[in-house]
Amino acid sequence: MGTPRPLGPVKLFVGVLASDETRLPPTESALVEAFGPVDHRSRRLPFDATRYYAREMGNAIQRVLLSFEHLIAADSLASIKLRTCGMEQVLRNGASVPRPVNLDPGYLEQAKVVVASTKNFYHRMYLSDGVFAEVTLRFRNNTYECFPWTYPDYASAEYREFFLRTREIYRMQLRNRCHTRTVREGTGPVNR
């Protein structure tokens, strides 16, 4: 019989979609206020693999990926997704489109990248409160590999490079764990 063991801390990231570049700085500020300092960010990447969000967000959508210094408990992903949904509502004030910002939180651990979603599908597991989780990428042979359901943007070399660098930061944090602070949603930073 197996013995349940808790999963150690994981690395939070948020994918920020916006068609109006002026929305990116206040969005990042709100995320930093909620989750702590950013320790890695991608450049602005064109979100052009699909037109899925064009009607509610406009054209020329860009994504910035941010990873956060403070590690989190994996079981806080649902509450983080709900929190980012609330942030989207606040960030829409004064916008010319119905949804000026889309926030996609997830986490990275040694073997995979997990993304939260409010949409159910056959490959997603229910977490709680209407939030699902999807393993989007797996780490194998020193790189990230996709699944048939992996979104085309997450399958791109630029996204995978972001996650490889984030994984390096995460692994360094795990090695220096006595200095790492873990954040559990709703409780703020705590020493581990």
Secondary structure, 3 states (H helix, E strand, C coil): CCCCCCCCCEEEEEEEEECCHHHHHHHHHHHHHHHCCEEEECCCEECCCCCCCHHHHCCCCEEEEEEEEEEECHHHHHHHHHHHHHHHHHHCCCCCCCCCEEEEEEEECCCEEEEEECCCCCCCEEEECCEEEEEEEEEECCEEEECCCCCHHHHCHHHHHHHHHHHHHHHHHHHCHHHCEEEECCCEEEEC
